Amino acid sequence: MKRFLALTALAFGLSGHAMADNMSPEGTWKTIDDETGKAKSLVQIWIEDNQLNGKIIELIEPEEENPKCTECEGDKKDQPIVGMQFIWGLTKDGDVWDDGEILDPASGSVYSSKIEVIEGGQKLDVRGYIGFAFAGRSQVWERVEAQPAEAAPATQAAAETAAN
């Protein structure tokens, strides 16, 4: 019975740890257009120097091949949208990342941004606004889990280590 209780406690402890890791905004997300409800792109979100950043890694059904940000200004003007950093400078405030910016490549507009992980880490509430957060627009993005092929090298290395 003691062994069962210890294993149960360990399992709950590990699932709690996994849940905490899943609450990080870091990872790959599928963007969902708030007007059409259709998936638009895959984006990679990461934390660097305590700031949340994001770039577009794939466009889903683009209207043209290798589109460029023709409406953008500055260093992003006429740059390819795929590979472009479009989220930068958000800082953590409790469970929310705020006070950064997000670029809409379709319009070239840059907005203040607020991002929060929701629904147990499976979705990301992304808000762009001018002035006050309540006056902006939100999209809810969906987490994309790592594909088995991406995990294969780590699994293979673990198997080789276990065999030795």
ChimeraX attribute file (.defattr): number of C-alpha atoms within 10 A of each C-alpha:
attribute: neighborCount
match mode: 1-to-1
recipient: residues
	/A:1	6
	/A:2	7
	/A:3	8
	/A:4	9
	/A:5	10
	/A:6	11
	/A:7	12
	/A:8	12
	/A:9	12
	/A:10	12
	/A:11	12
	/A:12	12
	/A:13	12
	/A:14	12
	/A:15	12
	/A:16	12
	/A:17	11
	/A:18	11
	/A:19	13
	/A:20	12
	/A:21	12
	/A:22	16
	/A:23	18
	/A:24	18
	/A:25	25
	/A:26	17
	/A:27	16
	/A:28	21
	/A:29	24
	/A:30	23
	/A:31	24
	/A:32	17
	/A:33	15
	/A:34	13
	/A:35	7
	/A:36	8
	/A:37	11
	/A:38	12
	/A:39	16
	/A:40	16
	/A:41	19
	/A:42	22
	/A:43	26
	/A:44	20
	/A:45	20
	/A:46	18
	/A:47	17
	/A:48	10
	/A:49	8
	/A:50	11
	/A:51	17
	/A:52	22
	/A:53	23
	/A:54	22
	/A:55	19
	/A:56	22
	/A:57	16
	/A:58	16
	/A:59	19
	/A:60	12
	/A:61	10
	/A:62	11
	/A:63	8
	/A:64	7
	/A:65	8
	/A:66	11
	/A:67	16
	/A:68	18
	/A:69	19
	/A:70	16
	/A:71	14
	/A:72	19
	/A:73	13
	/A:74	6
	/A:75	7
	/A:76	19
	/A:77	14
	/A:78	14
	/A:79	17
	/A:80	15
	/A:81	21
	/A:82	18
	/A:83	14
	/A:84	18
	/A:85	18
	/A:86	18
	/A:87	25
	/A:88	22
	/A:89	21
	/A:90	22
	/A:91	19
	/A:92	16
	/A:93	9
	/A:94	8
	/A:95	12
	/A:96	15
	/A:97	20
	/A:98	21
	/A:99	16
	/A:100	19
	/A:101	20
	/A:102	23
	/A:103	20
	/A:104	15
	/A:105	21
	/A:106	13
	/A:107	11
	/A:108	15
	/A:109	12
	/A:110	18
	/A:111	18
	/A:112	22
	/A:113	26
	/A:114	22
	/A:115	24
	/A:116	20
	/A:117	22
	/A:118	17
	/A:119	10
	/A:120	11
	/A:121	17
	/A:122	17
	/A:123	21
	/A:124	24
	/A:125	16
	/A:126	18
	/A:127	22
	/A:128	24
	/A:129	18
	/A:130	13
	/A:131	10
	/A:132	10
	/A:133	15
	/A:134	11
	/A:135	11
	/A:136	14
	/A:137	13
	/A:138	19
	/A:139	18
	/A:140	21
	/A:141	24
	/A:142	20
	/A:143	21
	/A:144	15
	/A:145	10
	/A:146	10
	/A:147	8
	/A:148	9
	/A:149	9
	/A:150	9
	/A:151	10
	/A:152	11
	/A:153	11
	/A:154	11
	/A:155	13
	/A:156	11
	/A:157	11
	/A:158	11
	/A:159	11
	/A:160	10
	/A:161	9
	/A:162	8
	/A:163	7
	/A:164	5
